Amino acid sequence: REGAGGSTLDSTLDAAASSDSFRFQLASLPMLLPEALSTPASAAVVVAVLALVALRFVCGGDFGASSLRRRSRSALAKAVVRWSLCCCSSGRLVGRLVRRWCSVYRDTIFFYELREGRNKMVALTIDDAPSRDSELFSKLLDILHRNSVQATFFIISSHIKSKKHEELLRRAVRDGHLLANHMVVDEATHRYSESDFSHHLLTCQQAIEKFQAAAANDNSSGSEVKFFRAPHARMSSGMRKILNQNGYTSVLADAYTFDPAIEDAKFHKEKLLELTNPGSILLVHSPERNLRVQSLEILDGLIPKLKQRGFKLVTLQTMHTAAAADSKRFRERAART
């Protein structure tokens, strides 16, 4: 509702999303399902489907979400994330369900399995980089440098609009950050033709290689992996085919709190800490003016807390290499026995 009723709706949703009773009611919803859906497997499917429908509503899909004011959508998004955490202990359950039942995500990595000894390693990934506002992106790099953290930036190549953007991306590579492919523009590509998708994929990759060429030349092993994250997390069989043909590794995340829809930095810091497990892939978006500017506060507060818990934040390349080495050792050990 807009107009006079808007403030009432906002206050009601804010109160509901922040109340423990509402969290309990959401968590108890599966008990109201028919007895036929009471088995763990079927209940998990229902929870996942309901969560996806709710998130589509929250994030601007159909169902009239466009008529909600921004704060209302933020309150609804908080409620959905809280509900997901009540029903599923982590985003890994969702990742496993999606990989199992959606064939287009069969090759997508949501998190890594690491052996004991590496198990405090997590990958910080930042989408929609660089920020259109170069000053905000510079502040983001400052936070990472101050905390001695290396991250993976998923690049939208149309955001590289100025010499300042180019200078900041060169700085990012010098600081040890990894650049990965997030396409040319910030829009879902699952309805692109194979030829259009391939063209946009390679166009973005060319922009990335312009900045990462020196780092690639220094990598004597030649083992750099090309990472890709589907815009809006939407995949298709054609996209999967082109990615495989061009040697890309598709990545999503298991620690994500819908920061484009929720402005509350404290909420994100708390929930990302709750979602992070050894081998996790964390996802935060690049800050923009009047949109996701809270990313700076989120990272400035989240990174020290993760370190206090013993987590080591690394690039996707570092964690991918560690996981591959662990897998090779496991296969060799199994072959000997």
C-alpha positions as CSV (number, residue, x, y, z in Angstrom):
1,R,0.0,0.0,0.0
2,E,1.2,3.5,-0.9
3,G,0.2,6.9,0.6
4,A,-1.3,7.3,4.0
5,G,-1.4,3.6,4.8
6,G,2.3,3.2,3.9
7,S,3.7,4.2,7.3
8,T,1.3,1.8,9.1
9,L,2.4,-1.1,6.8
10,D,6.0,-0.2,7.3
11,S,5.8,-0.1,11.1
12,T,3.9,-3.4,11.2
13,L,6.4,-5.2,8.9
14,D,9.4,-3.8,10.8
15,A,7.9,-4.9,14.1
16,A,7.0,-8.4,12.7
17,A,10.4,-9.0,11.1
18,S,12.3,-8.1,14.3
19,S,10.1,-10.0,16.7
20,D,11.1,-13.4,18.1
21,S,7.4,-14.5,18.0
22,F,7.3,-13.9,14.3
23,R,10.5,-15.9,13.8
24,F,9.0,-18.8,15.8
25,Q,5.8,-18.7,13.8
26,L,7.7,-18.9,10.6
27,A,9.8,-21.8,11.9
28,S,6.6,-23.6,12.9
29,L,4.9,-23.3,9.5
30,P,6.2,-26.7,8.3
31,M,4.2,-28.3,11.1
32,L,1.0,-27.1,9.4
33,L,1.7,-29.0,6.2
34,P,-0.2,-32.1,5.4
35,E,1.1,-35.3,7.0
36,A,2.0,-36.5,3.6
37,L,4.7,-33.9,3.5
38,S,6.2,-34.6,6.9
39,T,9.2,-36.7,5.8
40,P,12.5,-34.8,5.8
41,A,13.1,-35.0,2.1
42,S,9.6,-33.7,1.1
43,A,9.6,-31.1,3.8
44,A,13.0,-29.8,2.6
45,V,11.6,-29.5,-0.9
46,V,8.5,-27.5,0.3
47,V,10.6,-25.2,2.4
48,A,13.0,-24.5,-0.5
49,V,10.1,-23.8,-2.9
50,L,8.3,-21.5,-0.4
51,A,11.5,-19.7,0.2
52,L,12.2,-19.1,-3.5
53,V,8.7,-17.9,-4.1
54,A,9.0,-15.5,-1.1
55,L,12.3,-14.2,-2.3
56,R,11.1,-13.6,-5.8
57,F,8.3,-11.5,-4.2
58,V,10.8,-9.6,-2.0
59,C,13.3,-8.9,-4.8
60,G,11.0,-7.3,-7.3
61,G,9.4,-10.2,-9.3
62,D,5.7,-10.6,-9.9
63,F,3.1,-10.9,-7.2
64,G,2.7,-7.1,-6.8
65,A,6.1,-6.5,-5.1
66,S,6.5,-3.3,-7.1
67,S,3.7,-1.7,-5.1
68,L,5.5,-2.1,-1.8
69,R,7.7,0.7,-0.4
70,R,11.4,0.0,-0.1
71,R,11.4,-0.3,3.7
72,S,8.5,-2.8,3.5
73,R,10.5,-4.9,1.1
74,S,13.5,-4.7,3.4
75,A,11.4,-5.9,6.4
76,L,9.9,-8.8,4.3
77,A,13.4,-9.8,3.1
78,K,14.6,-9.9,6.7
79,A,11.7,-12.1,7.6
80,V,12.5,-14.5,4.7
81,V,16.2,-14.7,5.6
82,R,15.3,-15.4,9.3
83,W,12.8,-18.0,8.3
84,S,15.4,-19.7,6.0
85,L,17.9,-19.8,8.9
86,C,15.2,-21.3,11.2
87,C,14.3,-24.0,8.7
88,C,17.7,-24.7,7.3
89,S,20.8,-24.4,9.4
90,S,22.8,-23.0,6.5
91,G,22.7,-22.1,2.8
92,R,24.4,-25.4,2.1
93,L,21.1,-27.4,2.2
94,V,19.6,-25.1,-0.5
95,G,22.8,-25.5,-2.6
96,R,22.6,-29.3,-2.3
97,L,18.9,-29.3,-3.3
98,V,19.4,-27.0,-6.3
99,R,22.4,-29.1,-7.6
100,R,20.5,-32.3,-7.2
101,W,17.2,-31.3,-8.8
102,C,18.1,-28.5,-11.2
103,S,20.3,-29.9,-13.9
104,V,21.5,-26.5,-15.1
105,Y,23.2,-26.0,-11.7
106,R,24.8,-29.5,-11.6
107,D,28.3,-28.0,-12.3
108,T,27.9,-25.0,-10.0
109,I,29.9,-24.7,-6.8
110,F,28.0,-23.3,-3.8
111,F,30.8,-24.1,-1.2
112,Y,33.9,-26.2,-0.9
113,E,34.6,-29.3,1.1
114,L,38.1,-29.0,2.7
115,R,40.1,-31.4,4.8
116,E,40.8,-30.8,8.4
117,G,43.7,-28.3,8.7
118,R,42.3,-26.2,5.9
119,N,38.8,-26.1,7.3
120,K,38.9,-22.5,8.5
121,M,39.3,-21.2,4.9
122,V,36.5,-19.2,3.4
123,A,36.2,-17.2,0.2
124,L,34.9,-13.6,0.2
125,T,33.3,-12.7,-3.2
126,I,32.0,-9.2,-4.2
127,D,29.5,-8.9,-7.0
128,D,28.9,-6.1,-9.5
129,A,32.4,-4.7,-9.3
130,P,33.7,-2.1,-9.8
131,S,31.2,0.2,-8.2
132,R,30.0,2.8,-10.6
133,D,31.1,5.4,-8.0
134,S,34.9,5.0,-8.0
135,E,35.2,6.7,-4.7
136,L,33.2,4.0,-3.0
137,F,35.1,1.3,-4.7
138,S,38.4,2.9,-3.5
139,K,37.0,2.8,0.1
140,L,36.1,-0.8,-0.4
141,L,39.7,-1.6,-1.4
142,D,41.0,0.3,1.6
143,I,38.9,-1.8,4.0
144,L,40.2,-5.0,2.4
145,H,43.8,-3.7,2.5
146,R,43.5,-2.6,6.1
147,N,42.3,-6.0,7.1
148,S,44.9,-7.9,5.0
149,V,42.2,-9.8,3.1
150,Q,42.1,-11.0,-0.5
151,A,38.8,-11.2,-2.2
152,T,37.3,-12.2,-5.5
153,F,35.6,-9.5,-7.5
154,F,32.9,-10.5,-10.0
155,I,33.2,-7.9,-12.7
156,I,30.5,-6.3,-14.8
157,S,32.6,-4.9,-17.6
158,S,30.2,-2.0,-18.5
159,H,31.0,-0.5,-15.0
160,I,34.6,0.2,-16.1
161,K,33.8,3.7,-17.3
162,S,36.8,5.8,-16.5
163,K,40.5,5.9,-16.1
164,K,39.9,5.9,-12.4
165,H,38.0,2.6,-12.6
166,E,40.9,1.1,-14.6
167,E,43.4,2.4,-12.0
168,L,41.4,0.9,-9.1
169,L,41.2,-2.5,-10.9
170,R,44.9,-2.5,-11.4
171,R,45.3,-1.8,-7.7
172,A,43.0,-4.6,-6.9
173,V,45.1,-7.1,-8.9
174,R,48.3,-5.7,-7.3
175,D,46.8,-6.2,-3.8
176,G,46.2,-9.9,-4.7
177,H,42.5,-9.8,-5.4
178,L,41.0,-12.0,-8.1
179,L,38.8,-10.8,-11.0
180,A,36.1,-13.1,-12.2
181,N,33.3,-12.9,-14.9
182,H,29.9,-11.5,-14.1
183,M,29.0,-10.5,-17.7
184,V,28.8,-7.1,-19.4
185,V,25.6,-5.6,-17.9
186,D,23.7,-6.3,-14.6
187,E,20.8,-8.4,-16.0
188,A,19.9,-12.0,-16.0
189,T,21.2,-13.8,-19.1
190,H,19.3,-17.1,-18.9
191,R,17.1,-16.0,-21.9
192,Y,20.1,-15.0,-24.1
193,S,20.7,-17.1,-27.2
194,E,23.9,-19.2,-27.0
195,S,25.7,-16.9,-29.4
196,D,24.7,-13.8,-27.5
197,F,25.7,-15.3,-24.2
198,S,29.0,-16.4,-25.6
199,H,29.7,-13.0,-27.0
200,H,29.0,-11.2,-23.7
201,L,30.9,-13.8,-21.7
202,L,34.0,-13.3,-23.9
203,T,33.6,-9.6,-24.0
204,C,33.7,-9.4,-20.2
205,Q,36.6,-11.9,-20.1
206,Q,38.7,-9.7,-22.4
207,A,38.1,-6.7,-20.1
208,I,39.3,-8.9,-17.1
209,E,42.4,-10.1,-18.9
210,K,43.4,-6.6,-19.6
211,F,44.0,-6.1,-15.9
212,Q,45.0,-9.6,-14.9
213,A,47.5,-10.3,-17.7
214,A,50.5,-9.5,-15.5
215,A,49.3,-11.7,-12.7
216,A,48.7,-14.5,-15.1
217,N,52.2,-14.2,-16.5
218,D,53.6,-14.5,-13.0
219,N,51.7,-17.7,-12.4
220,S,54.3,-20.2,-13.6
221,S,51.9,-23.2,-12.9
222,G,49.4,-21.9,-15.4
223,S,46.7,-23.2,-13.2
224,E,44.4,-20.2,-13.0
225,V,40.8,-21.0,-13.1
226,K,38.2,-18.9,-14.9
227,F,35.3,-18.3,-12.5
228,F,31.8,-17.2,-13.5
229,R,28.8,-16.2,-11.5
230,A,25.4,-16.0,-13.3
231,P,23.8,-12.6,-13.0
232,H,20.8,-12.8,-10.7
233,A,21.8,-16.5,-10.2
234,R,19.8,-17.4,-13.3
235,M,21.2,-20.3,-15.3
236,S,20.1,-22.1,-18.5
237,S,21.2,-25.3,-20.3
238,G,22.7,-23.1,-23.1
239,M,24.7,-21.1,-20.5
240,R,26.0,-24.3,-18.9
241,K,27.0,-25.6,-22.3
242,I,29.0,-22.5,-23.3
243,L,30.6,-22.3,-19.9
244,N,31.8,-25.9,-20.1
245,Q,33.1,-25.4,-23.7
246,N,35.1,-22.4,-22.6
247,G,36.5,-23.9,-19.4
248,Y,34.7,-21.8,-16.8
249,T,33.8,-22.8,-13.3
250,S,30.4,-21.6,-12.2
251,V,30.1,-20.4,-8.7
252,L,27.2,-19.1,-6.5
253,A,27.4,-19.0,-2.7
254,D,26.2,-20.5,0.6
255,A,26.5,-17.3,2.7
256,Y,24.3,-14.6,1.3
257,T,21.8,-12.3,3.0
258,F,20.2,-10.4,0.1
259,D,22.0,-7.1,0.7
260,P,20.4,-5.4,-2.3
261,A,17.0,-5.7,-0.6
262,I,18.0,-5.0,3.0
263,E,19.8,-1.8,4.2
264,D,20.4,-2.9,7.8
265,A,24.2,-3.5,8.1
266,K,23.9,-4.9,11.6
267,F,21.5,-7.6,10.3
268,H,23.9,-8.6,7.5
269,K,26.9,-8.8,9.8
270,E,25.0,-11.1,12.3
271,K,23.5,-13.3,9.6
272,L,26.6,-13.7,7.5
273,L,28.5,-14.8,10.7
274,E,25.7,-17.3,11.3
275,L,25.8,-18.6,7.8
276,T,29.6,-18.9,7.5
277,N,31.1,-22.4,7.8
278,P,34.5,-23.8,6.8
279,G,34.7,-23.8,3.0
280,S,31.9,-21.2,2.7
281,I,31.6,-18.8,-0.2
282,L,30.4,-15.4,1.1
283,L,28.6,-13.0,-1.2
284,V,28.4,-9.2,-0.7
285,H,27.7,-6.6,-3.4
286,S,29.8,-3.6,-4.4
287,P,28.5,-0.4,-2.8
288,E,26.8,2.3,-4.8
289,R,25.3,5.7,-3.9
290,N,21.8,5.2,-2.6
291,L,22.1,1.5,-3.1
292,R,24.1,-1.1,-1.1
293,V,26.2,1.6,0.4
294,Q,25.9,-0.4,3.6
295,S,28.4,-2.9,2.1
296,L,31.3,-0.8,3.4
297,E,30.0,-1.0,7.0
298,I,29.1,-4.7,6.6
299,L,32.7,-5.7,5.5
300,D,34.4,-3.3,8.0
301,G,32.6,-5.0,10.8
302,L,32.3,-8.6,9.5
303,I,35.9,-9.3,8.5
304,P,37.5,-8.7,12.0
305,K,34.8,-10.9,13.5
306,L,35.4,-13.7,11.0
307,K,39.1,-13.5,11.8
308,Q,38.4,-13.6,15.5
309,R,36.6,-16.9,14.9
310,G,39.8,-18.2,13.2
311,F,38.6,-18.0,9.6
312,K,41.1,-17.2,6.8
313,L,39.5,-15.1,4.0
314,V,41.0,-16.1,0.6
315,T,40.3,-15.8,-3.1
316,L,38.2,-18.5,-4.9
317,Q,41.4,-19.5,-6.7
318,T,43.2,-20.3,-3.5
319,M,40.3,-22.3,-2.1
320,H,39.6,-24.1,-5.4
321,T,43.3,-25.1,-5.6
322,A,43.2,-26.4,-2.0
323,A,40.0,-28.3,-2.5
324,A,41.4,-29.9,-5.7
325,A,44.6,-31.0,-4.0
326,D,42.5,-32.5,-1.2
327,S,40.3,-34.4,-3.7
328,K,43.4,-35.7,-5.6
329,R,45.0,-37.0,-2.3
330,F,41.7,-38.6,-1.4
331,R,41.4,-40.4,-4.8
332,E,45.1,-41.6,-4.5
333,R,44.5,-42.9,-1.0
334,A,41.4,-44.7,-2.1
335,A,43.2,-46.2,-5.1
336,R,46.0,-47.6,-2.8
337,T,43.5,-49.2,-0.5
